[in-house]
Amino acid sequence: MANMDKEEYKNLKKKLLSGHKNGYDLVKENELDAMEQYCADYIKFLNASKTERLCAAEVIKLAEKAGYKLYRRGMEIKTGDKIYISNRGKSVLLAHIGKQDLSHGVQIAAAHIDSPRLDLKPTPLYEESEMAWLKTHYYGGIRKYQWVTIPLELNGVIVKKNGEIININIGAAPDDPKFVITDLLPHLGQEQAKKPLATAIPAETLNLLAGSRPIGNDDESGRVKLAVMNLLYEKYQITEDDFASAELEAVPASNACEIGFDKSLIGSYGHDDRVCAYAALRGLLDLDETPEKTAVCMLADKEEIGSEGVTGMRSAAFDNFIKDLCAAQNIPLRACFEKSFCLSADVTAAFDPDYADVYDKRNAAYINYGVGLCKYTGARGKSGASDADAETVAYVRRVFDEADVIWQISELGKVDAGGGGTVAAYMAQRNITTLDAGVPVLSMHAPFETVGKLDCYETYKGVMALYRTGF
């Protein structure tokens, strides 16, 4: 063996060692136009989906255009039917009823449509130093210093006590006003600069600057706050008490765009996890024939805060939807779940050479290497992970390879560098075989994240292949 010639050595290396390499060296030339079109559609989706409510509405719009109908409990279902339900306008479940009955299980792609952001507090509006401000409470894992001095917009709803719902969107249109969180100037920031990143910007200083023009006479107090409230009343007929029953979110006032001289990347707010949510949705909508098993797309809320709440993955909403479908076929729910498969479609961390010390380079996900398979997530000793078994990983490898999906195996980072979770653990709790997989992301959880177009497209291809191939 030591005297092996070069050709034998090359063949043995190809046979035995991992062949993963940059996806652009593997992707078929005739797929590049389809990739570009898919990513152009994804950019439009991102720009319409800056909050979970807006995202759910856009999902329903696209689903109905593709022939999906609103499902109501007790409706008859048959092979080929395309149905969806909306869970309180913040989560959506869709199903394409397959040829086999539900005793054979369902093929699920589960993603989340909420993203880190700043929520307005229940009593947000106040005046200080003759300027009006809005107090916020951050949602999900953010790095607070990233949210100062960038243009922000307000999205959400205000529900008046009579039940009237008022939709709010301020800052998205080009001529709309924006909001901003101020920061200390470097000339006076010497002490701030000595603080760790985590404490340099206290959470209680993440306040939106909302106005400065007073109303009334100069001997009155609170004139700027009153002026702002008067503008809101004139436009929306709301009073300060109505903030108590509002859901208003401050998100970056920027649109998704192509990144790099070669336009090979997409930069945007909310890739985590709308990049996988869109892949899960499009993979379902683009099925060109009825699948063998029923294909289900679960787009959940609240993942960024632990999947809690009535619209999160821990809610019974998912169970009830599948239970209703099972009841229509006289199938026990448990019989369906134990034969089902779920791809927990969530993003993973892309290797960043500027911060290489927190990654295990041999087990990291790389931009342009395709969809990242994650056998487990969690933190430290896999805490909070579902940890897929070897048979499950082998199944997904086989499906992806047969469908020419470019993929890579990865971990989030070094063992004790940190960690994170997905909805996989909550699918596993239901006795559903589950594996994490998704798009590698640079600057995850920042107000502006970056992904590779090739990875977006390969994730879409992978989800569609799993919808088509039973477990």
N, C-alpha and C positions, 0 to 999 in steps of 0.2 A: 504493500500500500504506500510506503514511503516513496517509491519510485513511480508513482502514478503519473501518466502524462497529463498535459494541460487539459485536453478534451475530456478525459475521464474525470479529472478533478472538477471541471466545470459542470459536468452532468450530475456528479454526485452531490455537489453543492446545491444545484437546482432542485434535486430530488429531496434532500433532507433538511435544508435550511429554509427559514421563512422567506417568502418571495415578496413581502409587502414593500411597495415603493410608491413614489409620488403618483397620484392618480392620473395626472396628465400624460404619464408614460404608459398608462393602461387603458384610458377611456377611448372608445371608438370615435373616429373622426365624425361619423354621421350623427353622433349624439350631442355634439357641441352646440349646434343650433337649438336643439330641444332644451339643453341645459340653460342657455341664455334666455329662452322664452319663459321657462319655468321660473327663473330668478327674477325676470321682469314682472311677472305676475305676483311673485312673492313680495317684491318691493311695494306694489300697489296695495297688497293685503296689509303689510306693516303700517303704511301710512293711514289706513282706515281703521286700525285696530290698536290704538295707543292705551286703551284700558280694557279690562276684562268685559265690561258691558259693550263697548264698541266692537270688540273682537267677536263676542257672541252674536251680535247683530249681523256682522259681516259674514260669519260662518253660515248663519241661517239664510242670508241672501244668496250666497253661492250654492248652498245645498238645494234651495228651492229652484234655482235656475237649472240645476242638474236633475230635477225631477223628484226630489225628496218631498214627502208630505208629512205634515204634523201628525204625530201619533196620539191617539186618545185611548185611554184604558178601555178594554173591551172590544176594540176594533178587530176585525178578522185580519189575519196576516197570511200571506202565501208566498211561495218561492218567487224571488225576483222583486218583491216589494222593497221600496226605499223609503225609510221613515226616520223621523227625528223628534226629539223633545227638547224643550228649553227649560232648564232649571233656574227659575227666577231671573232670567235674563242675564245670568253670569256664568253659566255652564251649559254645554250642549252635548247631547248624546245622539249618535246617528247609527243606523243599522241598515245593511243591505242583506235581506233575508236569503240564505243560501239554499242549495239543493237538498242538503242533508238536514234532518231535524235537529233540534237543539240538544238532544241526548248525546250527540257527537261533539258538543262544545261549540264555542265561538272563537273567532280570531280577532283579538282586540289590539288596537293601538291606542295607548292612553298618554295624553300630554296635558300640560296645564297652560292656561291663557292669562294668568296673572303675572305681573312682573314687579320688581322692587320699585318703590315710588315714595312720594310724600302725600299723606292724607291730611286734609284739614281737620283740626280738632273740632269738637262739638260747639265750642264757643271760640271761634277763631279770630274775629275782627277786633282790633284794638288800635288805639292811637298812642304814639310815643314820639316826643320831640316834634310835634306837628307833622307827623307822617303816619299814614295808615298802614297797618301790617296784618298779615294772616298767619296765625300759629299753625304749625304742622306737627304730625306724629309720623315718623318714618315707618314704612311697611316693608318687611323683608330685610335681608342682609345687605345694607348699603355701606359704602365708605363715604362718610358724611362730607369730607372735604371735596369730593367730586361734584357735589350738587350746588356749590356756591358759584355765583357770578356767571351762570349760564341762563339763557332765556327759557322760561317755563310757561306752560299753558295749563289751564284748569279745565278738567273734564269731569262729568258725573251728573248726578241728579239731586234735586231738592224736592222732597215730598212734603207738601203742605198738610196740615192736620185734617183737611177735608178729603185727603187722598189724591189731590191733584199732583201729577208728576211733571216737574219742570226740568227739561234737559238743558244742561249747561255745557257750553264749549266756548271758551274764551282764550284766544291765542293761536288757534290753528290757521285761520285765514291770514293772508299776507298783511292786510290792513288792520288786523286785530291788535290790541295792546297785549303785551307780554308781562310776565312777572319775573322777579329776580330775588335771590338771596344775596345780600351784600357780604363782603369780606373786608378784613382789615388791610389797610395799605402797608406795603413792605417797610415804609419809613418808620411806622409805629409798631411793626409786628415782631420786634426782636424777641420778646418773651413768648409770644405765640409760636414762633419758629423753633423754640427749644422743646416744645411739647411733642409727645408721640402723635402719629397720624390719627390714632383712634380718639384722642382727646382734644386735639387742637381746635376742632369745631364742635362745641357741645350741641347735643340734640336740641336743646331749648333755644338755640340761636338760629335754627333753620326756619326762619320766618320770612314770608314773602312780602316784599315791598309792593303795596297795593294802591298808593296814591299820596298826593301831597297838597292838593288844592283845597283850601278851606271854603266853607259856606257860612253865611250869617255874619253877625257883627263881631268885631275884634275883642269884645269884652266877654264873649261866650267861650266855653271850654268844649273840647271834643269836636271841633268844627270839621276836621278832615275826615274823621270816622263817619260823622253824620253825612258828609258830602258823598262818600263812597256808598253808604247805605241808601242814600237817596237815589243814586244812579242805579243801584240794583233794584230798588223798588219801581223806578220808572220803567225799567226793561223787563223785569220778571215778576213784579208785584209781590215781592217777598219782604219780610221783616227780619230783624235779627234773630228772633226766636226760631225761625224756620231753619237756621243752621243746625239746630238740634236733630232734625230728621233729614240730614243731607249726607250724601256720599260724594265728596269732591276730592279729586286727585290731581296733584301737580306732577306733570310729566314733562320731559324735554320738548321744547317747541321747535324741533328740527325734524326733517323728513329723512327717510332712508335714502342712501345714495351708494353709488359704486365707489370703490376705494382702489387706489393704485394706478400707475401709468397704464397697466394692462387691463384694468377694470375687472380683475379676477376675484375681488372681494366685495362684500356688502357691509356697510357700516350703518348702524341704526340703534335706537333705543328699543328694547324689548325682544331681542333675539331669544333670550331666555324667558319663556320657552316657546315663543310663537313660531320660531323656525321649525321646531318639531311638530307643533300643532298644525301648521300649514301642511307639512309633509303628510301627517296622519289624515288630514282632511282631503287633500288632493289625491292621495293614494286611493281613498275610498271613492271619491267622485269620479275618478278616471278609470275605474274598473270597466272594461269593455264587455264583460259578460257576467252572468250570475255566478258567484263563487260557490265552491263545493260546500264550505261551512259558512254560516252567517258571519259577515264581517262587521265589526263594531268599532266605531271611533268615539272615544271618551275624551272630551275636552273639559278639564276640571278647573275650578277656581281654588284659591287659598293655599296652593302648594308652597308658596314662599314663606308662609307662617305655619307650616306643619300639616297642611291639608285638613285643617279643622273647619268647622262651620258647616252650614247646611248645603253649601255649594262646593265643598271640598271633596276630596277623594274618600275621606273617611265617612262621609254622609251615606245614608241608605238609598240615596237617589239612584245610584248606579245599580244596586241590588234590585230595587223595585222595578226599574226599566227592564232588566233581563228577566226578572220574575214574571212580569206581565207577558213578555214574549213566550216564556216557557209555559205559562198557563194557557196560552192560546193553542199550544201543541200538547198540552197535558203531560209536560215533562217536569220532574222535580228540579228546582234550582240547583241543588247540590250536585245532581247528576250532570248538569250542564257545566258548572264551574270546574269540576274535577277533570273534565276533558278539554278545557279551554286553554288557550295560550294568550299571553299579553306581552306585547313589546312596550315596555315603559319608556316612551320616547321623550327623553330629556337631554339637554345639552351636557357636554363634558368640557373640561378645561383643555384648551389647546396649548401646546408647549410654546412658551415665550422665551426666546434666548436672552432677553434682557433681565429675566428673573429665573434663570435656569436652576438656581439653588433649591427651589421648592419642588422641583419635578424629578421623578425618576426617569431619565431619558430613555431607558430601555422599555418602559411601560407607560409612556405618555402618549396622548393623542396628538397628531400633527395636522396642521392645515394642509388640505389637498390630498390627504391619505384616505379619504372616504369616511363613511359613517363609523363612529366609534362604538364598539361593543364593550360594555362594562359589566363584568361578571358580578361585581359588588360595588357599592358606593360606601356610605357610612363614614365614620371617623375613627381614627386610631385602630383599635382591634375590630374593625368592621361594624362598630356600633351603629345601629339604625339601618343596616343593609338587609336585603333579602337573600343575597348570595346565591345566585343561580347555580344549579348543579351542572355537572359536565355534560350530561345528556342534552340539556336545554341549549347550552352553547353550541354543541355539535349540530343540533337541529338547525339553528339559525345560520351557522357557517355553511351548511349544506344548501339551504334555501338561497342564501345570498350568492354562493358560487354558481349555482345552477342558473340564476337570473343575471349573472355577470354584474353583480353589485360590488363596488369597490368598498372594502371595509378594513378596519384595523381593530386590534384589541388594546384596551388601555385602562389605566387607573386615573383618578382625579389628580393625584400628586403624591409626594413622599408620604410615608406611612404616618408620621407624627406631625406633618406640616399643617394639617387641618382636616377638612372633610365636608361632606354634604350629603343630602338625602334626596330621594325622588318619591314618586307614588308607588314604586315597585313593592315596597314593604306592605302596603295596604291591599294590593292585588294578591300578594302571596298569602296574606291573612285570610283571604277568601278561598284558599286552596286552588288558586289559579297559577299555573306555571308561568314564570315571569323572568324576563331579562331586560336590563337597562341598555339602551342604545340611543345615540343621538349625534348631533353636529358639534364638533369642537369649536369653542368660542374663545376669542381673545378679549381681555378686559371684561370678563363676565361680571354682571351685576352693576356695571358702570352705566351712566346715563347714555353712553354711546359705545356699543359693542361691535365686534368685527367677526365675520365668518367668511369662509371660502365658498364660492359658488358651486364648485365641484362637490363639496361635502353636502351642501343643501340638496343638490339633485340626486346624489347617491342615496341619501336618507329617504327621499321620496320613492326612489326605485325599490329600496329595501322594504319599506312599509307595504308597498303594493304587492311585492312578491309574497310577503307573509299573509296578506289578505287572501291571496289566491291559493296558498298551499296549507293544507290542514296539518295540525300537530299530531 
